[in-house]
Every structure is written in structure tokens, then in C-alpha cells.
């Protein structure tokens, strides 16, 4: 923007103060807990990650398709945190904040290196570091892949730009290496080769013959070379696409066309583009989950398509006069393509985290376009300073408030339920589970009852409300819920198992034995099935059968405490029967 120029020494101080300010805004997150929304699967209850970095865990990281993705660098990042902090979530949060700040710093450095426009670069960096849409990526431990991949994304762009300016092949190889690390952090980076082509247009301006002499070796550059030098990046991108599609299809994460038809996905995609633009300028009612709409009005999809088309036509029309518009707009459109929903993974219509990298294009348009508007309107530079600073401060305040949503699972899912304009079964279910984990049984039952009322066949709703009733010692209600699950699916091993435990606790031992036998019929190696059957036999007085089942458990799990205690209890009882009493009888 139109700020007074300062020397480089003061520029560095200002950038460092901005990094400190971002740290202070996000610092509250280090006191937050894991949330029961992927954090447990990714870190807390993942045996490969929670054990830290070992040879076996490194092998797992590079060979596993766990969580429907191949991102070994992300896994290694989580493992490194375990080595440093253990399962204390505070350190895991701190790592994500530091990575976010580093990405912001590299973004500013990258733009400043290519444009020399300090205040505009600083404004882009400030909004990148402090925009509320980025809270989800930074405050959610399971989204480490977002901040980590973005770090490599910006580092790759910086190294590529240095390669172009200095024509040193080692810089090109470093850029290729960091891109590989980025893809191994999150495959969303597959669009980066397109952004490299955009960089050649602006701000590198490599197609402008009049600027050839300004860059070392530039006279030897032609269109064929510009395309050729991107081919290794395209090869890495294609390989990542193949691996990702295979992983997600194998895990069943990709929704088929019968659930979300292609036309419906296209309609939602264009609407999502417009909503993302709106959320960039007016980030309110942000939430962790935006459910897919059950229907879309024709006028919404057509008007969204029209806006995207007209804007695209305009930036192409004026690409020579306002190159930054072309660069920023297509950065935004293209980097969102992998997650816009054409290949639908999950049930979300959109997500804040998807804007972590794409928002940069819009921020560049705001910064450079703002300068042109201010010049056209002849606005005083101090007024511009005030407006720009106010935008950054307001963004920081909203971000600070949004970070509080991630304090714990209850805060997160309560916000999601309250922010949704439609019945949000998934978030109500998660909220009910969060209340259950917190032993607030009445609140858990209330939320889970709403889930079941919205969808009487919701298996997860019946399962978790059954758990809540069991914790409440309302065994009749718990048995009713687990029996309903068994009636829906006779092969549901977990439902049979929980029903067996509930029946045993109720005192219906024969029925309990029947359920555990069903568990073992479906899965003869089920440890909990053997344990439950052993306990049921013990309650019935069949000690020999109980011992047999407990020994079976310990043969498969030597450290099983419940089985060891049960065996010890039976042996003590038998010992008491044969040992003489103190009075000699």
C-alpha cells in the first residue's frame, strides 16, 4: 500500500515485530487439549505415532496409507513431537504455530524478493498470518499437514524464484526437493507446477522480451524451456495424484456418484468458490464442518457460475495492465481445485483449512489492487496506513476469538452445532461423544437423542447413547440400544460385545454368554470376546471355563491386566478352599 518507505534495517525489525504479534495472538492455543476429531487417530491413540520416531515407525510412515493418505513427512513431524513433548498436547500446538509463523515469514521474503514492494508484501503476510480462516489449520493438531505442506510450498516458490534470478542449478534441485517434501506432507500441493507457470508471467515477467537482459542467462530462455523446466515438478505431481487416488479409493473415502452426482458437485463447487471469497472478506460463523447441502437452488449455482466466469474473463482481458489480478485470481482458482469437491472425499461441502494456501492469491489482489484504487481515488497515504492497519488489527481480534473455539472437543463441536443453519448430525454426534468423554452423561444423552431423532437408523448414535446409558447404570436402556444395533446388523461384532457386557452386568449371564459366543463365532481371535466370555463364565460359577478363556486372552495379550486379575482372583479363591483355617479346621 502507499506507506512511507523505510530502510532495510527498519524493515527487518517490522517483520520481526509482525512475527512476534502472530505468536502472541496464537499463544493461547498451547494450553488447549487434543480434540476428539482426528487428533486421537492421528496422534493420541495411534500406536505408531505415539511411540515416537523408531525404525519401525519410520517404515510405517513411508509405507502406510492410514487415514486415506500417503503423507510420511507429516507422520514424522508428529512422531518428532512425541519425542520432544510426549502426549502433552501443548507442545504439539506450539510446533504448528511455529511452522505457521515460518511460512508467513517465507511468504513475505518471497514476495519482497520478486517485487520489492515492502509494505504490500508485509500487508499480505500480516493477513496470511492473522486471517481467521487459518485458525483451523494451525489450532487443529491433526491438520499439521496443512501448515507443514504450506511451509514447503512457499519454500519451493522462493527457491524457484532464486533459481530464475541467479540461474544456479543447485537452487532448482533444492526447489524440486522441497516440493517432494511438500507433497509428502499433503498431496494438495499437486497444483504447484501451474503456479510456477503463473510466476513466469508475474512477477518474474519471463515472457517479456524487453526484460531479458535483467536476469542472468535470460536471453537463452524461450517458451519451450519454460515448459521443459517444469516437467520434473509435473512428474512429482502426477505420482502424488496416483498414490492419493489409490489410497482414498482403497480406504473408501471417495464418495461415489450415486451419493453426490457430478452435476451436483459442479454446482456446489461454483457456490463454494463464491463463499470462500465472501469468507475471506467477512470471516464470520466459521466452523469445523460445513455439511453438504441436501439440495441446491438453480439460481445459486447459475449466479455463482456467472460470477466466476465474468471475473475470470475480466482478469484475462486486463492481464497485461494488471498482471497481479491474473496471477492472484488463478492462484486462488487453481490451488482450490484438488479440494473443491469434484472428487468428493468426506461429507463436507467446504472447509476453512482448504483456504490455507489459496487465500494468498486473493490477498495479493487486495494488496496490489488496493494500491491502484488508492492512487486512482487520490487517497492520502496516511489514511491508507490507518485503513490497512485497522484491517490487520480487526483480523487479529477475530482470529484470537476464533482460536478459542478449539479449546477442547466440547467447545469445538458446540460451536459447529450452533453455527450450522441446518441439522448437523455429524457434529451433534461428536458433541454427544465429547460430553460422554467428559462424563456429562445427561448432556451426552440429550445430544445423542437429537441425533437419533433426526435419523432413527443412525448406528453411531445408538451405539454412543448405549454407552452413556451403561455409564449411567441404566442397563435396560443400554441393552435396548445395543440390541437394536444387533437387529440392524447381526454381524456387528462390537454391538454383540457391548450387549454381552451390559447383559452380564444386569445379571442375565446366559444371554451374556450367548452374545460373547456370537462375537467369537464372527471373530475367533477377538481378545475382548474371550475376556467377556471368561468373565461371564466366572459369574456363572464355571471356573474351569473362565480360566480357559483368560489363558486364551493372555496367550494373545500377555499384558492384559483384566485377564491377569481374573486369573489371580480365581486362583486365590481356590487356594482359600484348600488351605487350613487359622483355627486348624
N, C-alpha and C positions, 0 to 999 in steps of 0.2 A: 504494500500500500504506500501512500505518499507520506512516508516518515522522513525526518531529517537523517542524513547519512552520518554514520559514526565510523571510527576507525576499527580495524580488525581486533584490537585488544579489547575494546568495549563490546564488540560483537560476541566474542567468546564468553565474556562474563555474562552477557544477557542470555546466551544459550544455556549456560550452566545454571543460571537462576531459574530458567524455564524448566530444566530437568528436575531441579530441586522442588519446584512448585508442583510438578506432576507427582513426584514421590510423596509429598505431603498430602495431596488430595487422595491418593490411593493407600496411604499408610494404614488406614483403619482396617483394611482387608486382612492384614496379618493376624488380627485377633479372631478371625472367623473360622468356622469349622468346615469339615468336609460336608458336602450336601449329598443326599441320597438320590442323586441323579447323575449317573455315570461315574462320579468320584469313587464310589465303592468298587465298581467293576474295573476301573482303570488303575486305582492305586490301593485303597484301603483293604479290599478283600481279594486282590489279585496276587496269588502266591508267587508268581514270577517277579512282579514288580516290588512287592512288599519285602522281598528278601534282599533287595539292593542289587548292585552290579556283581555278578558272578559269571563264570564261563557258561554255565547252563542258561542263565537269564539272557546273556548276550546272544547266544544261539537262538533262544526263543524269540527275542526281539526281531531278528532278521529272518526268521522262518515262519512266524505266526501270522495268521490272518484274523486274529482275535479282534472283536469289535468291528468286523466287516471292513477292515482297512489294513493296509501294509504301511506302517509308519515307524520303522525301527528307531529312528533318531528321537522321536517323541518318547518312545518307551525308555530309551537310555536316559533321557532327561529326567523322567520320573524316578528311575532307579537311582540316579545320582543324588536326587533329593533325599531318597530314603537313606543313602549312605551318610548324608550330612545331617539330616533332621529326624530320621526315623519316621514314625507315623504321626508326628506332630504337624498338623496342617498349616501352622503359622509359617514355617519355612518354605513350604510348597507355594503358598501365596506370594511370599516375598520374591521367590525366583521369577514367577510370572510377571510381577511388577517391574523387576529389574530388566527383564527381556523387553517388556513394552517400552520402557524408557530408552533402552539402547536402540530399538527400532525407530523411535521418534528422532533420536539424535542422528542416526544414519540417513533418515529421510531428509532432514534439514541439510545435512552435509552434501548429500547427493544433488538436491535441487540447487543449492548455493554454488556448487562446483560447476554446474551447467548454465546457470542463468546469472549469477552474481547479484541477484535481487534479494538482498538480505532480509528486508522487512516482510516481503511477500513469502519468502521461504520460512521465516520464523512464524508467520501467521498460519501457514499450512501445518507446520509442525505442532504449534500450540493447539490447534483444533484437533489434529490427529491424536495427540497425547491426552486431550481432555474432553473428547466428544463422548456423550453418554452412550452412543451405540457401541462403544468399545468396552464398556464395563463387563459385558457378558464374557468376552474373550479373555479379559485379564483376571476377573474375580472368580471365574469358574475353573477349578483346578483341572478338570477333565478336558478343558479347552486349551491346555498348554500347546497343543498342536497349532492353534491359531497364531499365538504370539511368536512361537518358535519358527514356524514357516515364514511368517512375515519378516522376521529378522533376516533370514537367508534371502528372502525376496529382495529386500532393499539393498542388502549387501551385494547381491548379484548385479542389480542395476548399477550400483556405484562402481563396481569393478569393470563392468562392461563399458561404462562411460569413460573410465580411466584408460581402458584399452583403446577406445576410439581416439581419445585425445592424444595418447602417447604412442600408440601403435606398438605396444610391447606384448608379445605373445603370451608371456607368463601371466599377465593380467587376464587374458582371455581364458586361459586354463583355470585360473583361480575362480573366475566367474562361472565357468562350467561346473566346477567342483561344488561351489556354494549352492548352485541351482540343484544339483543332485541331492545335497543335504536338505534343501528345502522341500523337494518332492518326497523325501523320506521322512519328512516331518508332517506334511499334509499334502495330499495329491491335488488340492485345489489350485496349486501353482502351475498347472498344465498350460495355462494361457500366457505364461511369461514370454515365450518367443514372439507372440503378437505384439506385446508391449515393447519389446526390443525394436521391432519394425516401426512402431509409433515414435520411439525415441529418435530414430533416424530422421523422422520428419520434424519433430520438435522435442526438445530444444537443440539437438545436435545439428539439424538442418543439413544432413549429408547429401540431400538431393539437389541442393542449391550450388550450381557450378561456380557462382561468384565467391563462395566461401571456401573453396577447395584449398587455397593456399594458407588458410588459417589453421589447418590441422596437419600435423606431420604425416607425410605419405598420402595425403588426401587426394592428390592428383591421380593416384592409381586406383581409386575407388570407383566402381561402377555398379549399376543395379544388380548385375549377376553376382558380384562379390558380396553385396549387401545381403542377398538371399542365401548365398552359399555359406557365409559365416554363421548363419542361424541354424543350419541343418543339424549340427550336434545337439543343440537345445531342443529342436523338434523331435529328434530321436529319443532323447530322455523323456520328453513329454508323452510321446506315443507309448513308450514302455510303461510309464506310470499309469496311463489310461487303461491299458490292457490288464495290468495287475489289479487295479482298483475295481474295474468292472467284474473281473473274475471273483475277487474277494467278496464283493457286495452281493453278487448273484448266488455264490456258494452259501453265504450266510442268510440268504432270504431277505435281505434288507431292501432290495429293489421292488417297489410296488408294480404289479402288472397292470396292463392297460384296462383290464376289466374293472379295477378299483378306481383308477384315475385315467380316463380316456385321454388320448393325445390332444384332442381339441380343447378339452377342459384344462389340461396342463398349460397349453399355449395361452389360453385366456388368463389363467392365474399368473403366468409369467409376466405378461404385459402389465397387469394390475400391480404385481409385486414391484416392478421397476418404478412405477409412479409412487407407490407407497414408500419405497426406500428413499426416493428423492425428498418426499414430504418429511420423513423421519429425520433426514439429515438437517433440514431447516427447522423442524419443530419436533424435537425428540421427547414426546410425552406418551404416557401409557405404554412404556416399554415393558416387555415381559419375556420370560424364558421360553414360552411356547405359544405360537400363533397357529391354532388348529386350521386344517384345510377346510375351506367352505363347503357346505353341502350343495350349494348351487351358486351360480354367478349370473347376475343380470347382464343381458346383452349389451345394454348401453355402457356398462362399466368396462367390459372388455374392448368394445369398439372405440370408446373415447380414449382409453389407455393406449391402444394401438395407434390411434391417430396422433396423440401427443408424442409418443416415442418416434414415430415416423417423421413428423414435422420437424422435431428438434434435430433428428439425425440429418435430414435434408438441409436444414439451415447451417449446421456446423460444417457440412461438406461444401455447401455453397460459399461460405466465408472462410474456408480453411487457410487460404493464403494470407488474408488480412488478420485473422485471429487464430493463429495456429494452436494456441493453448486450448481453445474451445474444442477443436478436433481431437487433440491429444487427451484432454480430460474426459470428454464425453465418451469416447470409445474405450478409454481405460475403464470407466465405470461399467459400460455395457458388457464388454468382453470378459472382464475378470469375474463378473457375476454369473456368466453363462454356466459354469460347471454346477452351480448350486441354485439355479433359478427354477428348477423343478421339471425340466424337460425329461431328465432321468430322475424320477422321484424316489428318494431314499427317506423312509420315515413318513410321518403323518403331518409334518409341519408345512404350512404354506410359505413361510419365510422365517428368517431368524436374524436377530441382531448381529450375531457372530459372522454371518455371511458378508457383512459390510466392512469387515476389519481392513481388508486391502482395497476393495472397490471404492470406498468413500474418498480415497486420496484423489481420484480423478475429479470428483465434484469440488473438493477443497481447492484444488489448483484453479479450477474455473472461477470459484468465488474470489480467490486472492488476486489473480491476474485480471479477471473481468471487473472486479471492484475498482482496480486502479483506472481502467479505461472509463468506467462510468463516472468516477470522481473527476477525472480530467474533463470529460465531456460536460459535466454539470458545474465545473469550476468550483468544487467544494474545497474549503480551506483545509490545509493538511492537518491542522490541529484538531479539527472536527473529525477528520478521518481517524486520527490517532485515538480519539475518545471513543468513537463508534467501534473500532476494531478491538480495542482493549475491553470494552464493555461486553462484546460478543464472547471473548475468551473467558472473562470472569463469570458471566452467566452460564456458559457451558460448563465451567469448572464446578459451579454451585449445583447444577442439575446432576452432573456426574457424581459428585460427592453424595448426594441424596440417593442416586440410583445404586451406588455401591452398597448402601445399607440393606438393600433388598436381598443381598447374598449372605447375610449374617449367618443364617442356618437354613435348614430344609423347610421349617415351618414358615419363616418369613418369605422364602423364595416362592413356595407353592401357594401361599395365601395371596401374595401379590399377583400370581398368574391367574388365580381364580377370580380375584376382584377386578383385574384388568380386562378380562375376556368379556366380549359383548354377546357371546353365545355359550351354551352349556359346554363346559370344558371337562369332559370326563377324565381325560388323562391326568390333568393337574389336580382335580379333586381326589383322584385315586392316590396320587403321590402325597397330597396333603394329608389324607387319611393315614397313610403309612408313616408319615413324619410324626403325626400325633401319637400313633401307636408306638413308634420307637422312643418317644418321649414319655410313654406311659400315661398319656392323657386319653384314657380309654373312652370316655363319654364323647369327647370331640372327635376321636377317630371313628367311632360308630356312627356319629351324626354325618360325617363327610362320606363315609363308605356307603351309608344307606342312601344318600343322594345319588351316588354313582349307580347303585343297583336300581333305583327308581327310574333313572334315565335309560338304563339298559339292563333289564332283568336277567339277561343271559351273560352278563359280564363276569367271566370266570375269576379274574383277579379281584374284583370287588367282593365276590362271595368268599374267596379264599382269605383275604385280609380281614374281613369283618368276622369270619370264623375264628381267626387268631385273636382278634380283640375280645370276642365273647369268651374264648378259652382263658385269656389272661384275667378277665373279669370273673372267672369261675362260673359263668353262665353256660354250663356244659350242654344243656338241652339245646340252646340256640346254636352253640358251636357245632354240635352233632348234626343239627338241621342243615347248616351251611355246607359242611363237608360232605354230607350225604347227597345234597343237591349236586355238588360237583361230580361225585361218583356216578350219579344218574345221568349227567350230561356226557360223561366220558368214562366208561368202565375201565379204560386203560390208563387213567390218570394216577400214576404211582404216588405222587405227592399227596393227592386228595385221600387215597386209601390210607396212607401212612398217618396223616394228621387225624383222620377219622378213627383210626386204631388207637392212637394215644388218647383222644377225647373219650372214647368208649371205655378204655381202661381206667381212666381217671374217674369216670362215672360209676365204675364198678361192674360194668357189663363185660366180664372177662372173656366169655366165649365169643362174643361178637368182635371183641378186640383181636383175639387170636385169629379169627377168620379174616379180618382186614389185613393183618400183617402177613398171613399166608398168601393173600392176593398180591401183596407187594412183592414177595419173593417168587411168586409164580411169574410175574411180569419181569422181574429182575432178580435172579438168584444171587447176584453179588451185592445187593443193596445192603450196606452196613446198617443203616438205620432200621431197615426191615428186620434184620436179625436181632438188633438190640431191642426193638419194640416187642418182638415175639418172645425174646428171652424174659423181659420184664413181665409180660403177660403170663407166661408160664410160672414165673415166680409168684405172682399174685394168686394164681390158681392153686399153688402148692406143689406143682410139678417141678421139684428142684433139679432133677436129673436133666430134663429137657431145657430148663433155664440155663444150667451150666454148659450144655452143649452149644446153645446159641451164643452165650457170652464168649466161649472159647472161639467160636467162629468169627465173632467180631474182632477179637484180639489177634487172630491169625491174619486178618486183613488190615487192622489198625492197632498195632501194639501199644500205642499211647492213648487209646480211648479210655478216658477217666471213668465214664459211667459204667462201662463193662467191667473194669477192674474193681470198682467199688462194689458192684453187684456180686461178683465172684467172691470178694473178700467177705461180704455180708453173709452169703450162703455158707461159706467155709466156717465162719465164726459161729453161726447157728449150729452147724453140725458138730463142731468142736465142743460147744456147750452141752450138747446132748450126751456125749460120751465121757467127758471129764467128771471126776467126782466132785460133789458139792463141798463147800467148806466144812460142813458138819460131818463129813465122811460117808454120807449116804449115797 
